[in-house]
């Protein structure tokens, strides 16, 4: 990507999109196209197509999505599948019509089967049943991968799907009803400390393992992928005659830990002195989903931020963003 190339970051206010914008700014990209949801409703086909026709972006980071944790996914499955399908359909088709050079579609590790062999390789795609707690969201993201694959085959586009592991960092969602595990725990432990509560309740048994990546590392990986040489990028699109492999690459750190260990780490970082109680009546979700990131590592990218440092930075961001006493 040239420094003056027109780059559209869809969903630039979210955890993923804001990290990509920070990374692009840091690297000297000067021509970013940014729109809030109020300014541009990507679920509206006409509005989306008019925007593309007017702006003519050259590169797209498709980070706009409806996202949430287990509770949100179980409560609003229809919203998750409908809104994500609409966004993807509109943006990917508009990108093709307006001859976008490259598009990076951001998915999720939940697209992989519930019982996939660990660590999960890209070729596990569509080889088994999905985790029921977020199936609607996963199916929407699977459809996005399939769209990239189909447009590449039929129209010779260069649309790549990247599957990040669980992400955390600045501009995260701290709403306890819709957030993912790290922001939820940061808020719970912080509020328990401020209110001198004796314990913090954590969903599930604490035994499942999760991999976590700091959002700024993920953003660097996205820009790294977009800047690959034509030969390297084409290879990731897997334009083989049999079309066996989708244009898919994992983004992660390559190691995980239990939710119990994570909770204890966040307890320490926030300074909470009470006890942790695990509510075993609540769902655990998938027992483990560690990403195999060997393809990304072999290309020359490796995450830099270890979990403890990332959690400290995230807690600092939480305090700053929410103006709460520490």
JOKA-V27380 format. One line per field, one symbol per residue. phi: phi as a letter, one per 30 degrees, with the letter a starting at -180 (. if undefined). psi: psi as a letter, one per 30 degrees, with the letter a starting at -180 (. if undefined). burial: # if it has 16 or more other C-alpha atoms within 10 Angstrom, else .. Layout:
phi->???
psi->???
burial->???
This chain:
phi->.ddcddcccdidcdeddddddedddddjdcbdcbbddddbcddcdddddddddddhdcbbcccdacbldedddddbddddddddddededdddddddchddbbccccaddddeecddcdddeddeicadcdddbdddddddddddddeedddddcidbcccccdddcakeidccdddbdddddddeddddddddchddacccdididecbcbbdeddddddddeddcddedddedddhddddhdcddbbdbacjbbadddddedddedddidcdccbccddcddiedabdddcddddddjcbdccddddddddddddedddchcdc
psi->klfgkjkkjkhffaeeeeeeeeeeeeggkfikjkkleefjjffjeeeeeeeeeeehlekkjifkljllaeeeeeeheeeeeeeeeeeeeeeeeeeeeghkekkjkjblffflkehkkkljlfgfkhglllkffheeeeeeeeeeeeeeeeeeeeghlijkkkjlakllakgljgkffflleeeeeeeeeeeeeeghkflkkkkaffekkkkkkkeeeeeeeeeeefglleeeeeeffhhlefheklikkkkafglllleeeeeeeeeeefgkfalkkkjfflkfakekikkjgeeeeffgkkkfjleeeeeeeeeeeeeeeghlk.
burial->.....################.##....#.#####......##.#..##.##...###################.....##.##############.###.###############...###..#....##.#####################...##################.#.################.....##.#####.################.##......#..####.....##########.#####.##.###.##.#...#.......#.#.#######.#....###...#..###.##.##........
